[in-house]
Amino acid sequence: MLGHPPRPFRKMKGPFERLKYDLRRVWECPVCGRHVRTGGHVTSLFCRCQEKLPPEERRCMKLIANGIRRVDSAKPRSSKD
């Protein structure tokens, strides 16, 4: 057998790259200040605090962070003496 080893002997790869970066968008409501994280497919968003307002008076949430952010899984501990 040339190439790849048989299936039972292959090492399983984990989700390391998927968990390493946060690819979600962060939105902030201009009225109540609530933050929401969504996928990249969301292009505009309305907050729950404005559900009872008529559609012409609602304000869209503001996109405050867009793009790839590195997620640090190991946070440094503070040293206390």
C-alpha positions as CSV (number, residue, x, y, z in Angstrom):
1,M,0.0,0.0,0.0
2,L,1.4,3.3,-1.0
3,G,0.0,6.7,0.1
4,H,-2.3,6.9,3.0
5,P,-2.4,4.3,5.8
6,P,-5.6,2.2,6.2
7,R,-8.5,4.1,7.9
8,P,-8.2,2.5,11.4
9,F,-4.6,3.8,11.7
10,R,-5.2,7.4,10.6
11,K,-5.1,10.1,13.2
12,M,-8.3,12.1,13.6
13,K,-7.9,15.8,13.2
14,G,-9.6,18.2,15.6
15,P,-11.5,21.5,15.2
16,F,-8.4,23.5,16.2
17,E,-8.5,26.1,13.3
18,R,-12.3,26.5,13.6
19,L,-12.0,27.3,17.3
20,K,-8.9,29.4,17.0
21,Y,-10.5,32.4,15.2
22,D,-13.8,34.2,15.9
23,L,-15.3,35.0,12.6
24,R,-18.6,36.4,13.8
25,R,-19.8,40.0,13.5
26,V,-20.5,42.1,16.6
27,W,-23.5,44.4,16.5
28,E,-24.5,47.1,19.1
29,C,-27.9,48.6,19.6
30,P,-27.8,52.4,19.6
31,V,-30.8,52.6,21.9
32,C,-30.1,50.1,24.7
33,G,-26.5,49.2,24.1
34,R,-27.1,45.4,23.8
35,H,-24.4,43.5,21.9
36,V,-25.2,40.6,19.5
37,R,-22.8,38.2,17.7
38,T,-23.9,36.9,14.3
39,G,-22.5,35.0,11.4
40,G,-21.2,36.8,8.3
41,H,-24.4,36.3,6.4
42,V,-26.3,38.9,8.5
43,T,-26.1,42.3,6.8
44,S,-28.5,44.4,9.0
45,L,-30.2,43.7,12.3
46,F,-32.9,45.2,14.6
47,C,-32.8,44.9,18.4
48,R,-35.5,43.3,20.4
49,C,-36.0,46.6,22.4
50,Q,-37.6,48.2,19.3
51,E,-40.1,45.4,18.4
52,K,-43.1,47.5,19.5
53,L,-42.1,50.6,17.5
54,P,-43.5,51.1,14.0
55,P,-41.1,50.0,11.2
56,E,-40.3,53.5,10.1
57,E,-39.1,54.5,13.6
58,R,-36.8,51.6,14.2
59,R,-33.1,52.1,14.2
60,C,-30.7,49.4,12.9
61,M,-28.0,48.0,15.1
62,K,-24.5,49.3,14.4
63,L,-21.7,47.0,13.2
64,I,-18.9,47.6,15.7
65,A,-16.5,44.7,14.8
66,N,-16.1,42.9,11.6
67,G,-13.4,40.5,10.5
68,I,-11.2,37.8,11.9
69,R,-10.3,38.0,15.6
70,R,-7.9,35.6,17.3
71,V,-9.5,33.9,20.3
72,D,-7.1,33.3,23.1
73,S,-8.0,30.0,24.8
74,A,-5.4,30.4,27.5
75,K,-5.8,33.6,29.4
76,P,-2.8,34.7,31.4
77,R,-3.3,34.5,35.2
78,S,-2.5,37.5,37.3
79,S,0.2,36.9,39.9
80,K,-0.7,37.9,43.4
81,D,1.9,38.0,46.1
